[in-house]
Amino acid sequence: MQPIKLTLGSLLLAVSTAAAHADAAPLRDQANSIFKPIPEQPSDKLDPNQVELGRQLFFEPRLSASHVISCNTCHNIGTGGADNVPTSKGHAWQKGARNSPTVFNAVFNVAQFWDGRAKDLEEQAKGPVQNPVEMHNSPKNVEATLRSMPEYVASFEKAFPGEKQAVSFDNMARALQAFESTLITPDSRFDLYLKGDETALDAKEKKGLQTFMSAGCISCHNGVNLGGQAYFPFGLVKKPDGKILPTGDLGRFEVTKTQNDQYVFRAAPLRNIALTAPYFHSGQVWDLEEAVAIMGTAQLGKQLNAEEIGDIVAFLKTSTGKQPKVEYPLLPTSTATTPKPED
């Protein structure tokens, strides 16, 4: 009779396992209706020569007038694609107005910058280079700098063949967009869960996912990037204090000049959120638990309790994916005709 006992035992185990999966399926099904995993590979439509040129340009400090600041300065590949300070230091140590968003998965956002003033990464790439507080440069000087180095001329001609003048400010931005489009973070534990791995999240993390959805966080934070898809007033129910929501920063209003867009910002994408403190456009909140509590009162009108906050934070930490591994490039040497750095 021993074989029968083993068979019955196996059957009972299978039934209990199936029941557990059946109980879990509705949560995962609901999650899959709201979120999508990060693709495992970047788009296959990207030109590899443009990607390689963009990699060099991303780390190229001579795109700045001072020859000190590169894209990587404020969007550091090694620290979650951000710089982990409230606001970045730019030309002549000037402080930027807003916290630097992560470059990781930015390709999935509906638009770029907190106020959405750039429609895509190509347009975004031109902004900081010309911003007097950030890189303090001009298209003319950038082109002169890049054309002064034969290695860059050859790389631009390879990336943009057939163009009469391959080395241009526009093509600089196109190459940066191509490279930045590869900076994605797939295979987070949350993504594995969405794809069917029930063991990828523990009980607390699943509870946090359920709370995140039922509390209403998904109204703003949804889709592949857990946000970054639409614009909302910060302080929809209750405005945070002036340190977190500075009165002088009117958000999207500065772009649209529409009264209803005062203090409206693009919903922050929450992928890799555990790596990108401090939080909010002001960069004034360092603690993720505190940030969740503020969003509860400001956006949802709810005083989340400590358990709810802890569960949501546990869930959010599961969105940290595989970080891009990018080799720091060897850059061309300046020549006698390379414009000199400015103070």
Secondary structure, DSSP 8 states (H G I E B T S, - for coil): -HHHHHHHHHHHHHHHHHHHHHHHHHHHHHHHHHB----SS--TTS-HHHHHHHHHHHT-GGGSTTS---HHHHSBGGGTTB--SSS-B-GGG-B-SS-----TTGGGSSSBSTT--BSSHHHHHHHHHH-TTTT---HHHHHHHHHTSHHHHHHHHHHSTT-TT---HHHHHHHHHHHHTT------HHHHHHTT-GGGS-HHHHHHHHHHHHTTGGGTS-BTTTS-SSEEETTSSS---TTTS-TT--BTHHHH--GGGTTEEE----TTGGGS-SBTTTT-B--HHHHHHHHIIIII-----HHHHHHHHHHHHTT----------------TTS-----
